[in-house]
Amino acid sequence: SLEGTSLRKSIVSTDVGGIQEWLTDGKNALIVPPENSAALAQALTRCLNEPGLVANLGAESRRTFTVSFSIHQLGTNFARLIEQVRRKR
């Protein structure tokens, strides 16, 4: 799903692992319970029937990527981490 967010794609995902750490149902993705084929089908049907929703989810997923995972942001976070480690020595 990280690659999809970078490409402004709408994300439909199951609620597994740490997925909800970055994705929020109805904001930047559609999140469905794991092993629930009916909920997955409903989410996919919404994507087919609601092009505005798809566009909004895609725009928000790209925003999430830019804020949290862009190369600039990763560099900033890594520099901050190095500085924290250096201070603890």
N, C-alpha and C positions, 0 to 999 in steps of 0.2 A: 504494500500500500504506500510505502514511502516514495517509490518511483511514480506512482499514480498522482500523488500530491504534487510532485515537482512538475508534472505535465498538465496540471489543472484538470485532472480527471475527477469524476464523481466516484467516491469510494463506497462500496457496500461490503461490510465485513462482519464477521462473527465477533462476539464479545469474548475473546480469549486473550490470554497473556496480558500484556500491558497496553492493549490497543486503545483503551479509553484514557490512557495517559495523554495521548495526542489527538485522538478523534472523539468528537462529541456528536451523538445521534441528533440528526436534524439540523446541525450547524455546518459541519464540514464532512459529514459522512452519514450513511444510514447504517446503524449497528443493529444486528439481530442476534438473538440467543444462539449459542452453538447447538448443532444437531437439530435445528428447527427448520425443516424444509418449507413449511407453510409460511413462516415469517420471512424467509429468504425469497420465496416466490412473490410475496406481497411487496417486499422492498424493490425487487427487480421490476415488477409491474408498475410501481410508482415511477420508476425511472423512465419506463417506456411512455407512460401517460402524462408525465409532468415535466416537459422540457425546461420550464423555468426553475424547477427544483434542481434538475441536473446542472444547469448553469450556475445556480447559487452555490450548490455543494462544491462544484469544481473551483469556483473563485475562492471560496473559503478554504478549501484544501490547499490551494496554491499559497494563500496567505499564511496558513499554518507552516507550510514548508519553508517559506521565505523567512519567517520569524524564528523558527526553531532549527532548521537544518541547512540553510544556505551555507556555502563555503565560508563566507564572511562570518556568519554567526558561529559556525563550528570553530573557526580560528579564534574568535573572541572568547568562546567558552574554554578552549584549550589553553589559551594564554592565561586566563583567570585561574584555571586549575594549577598550572605550573607555578603561578605566583603564590597560591595558597600553600602548595607543598614547600616552596622555598622559605616561606615565612615560618613554617613549623619546625624547620631545622634549627 
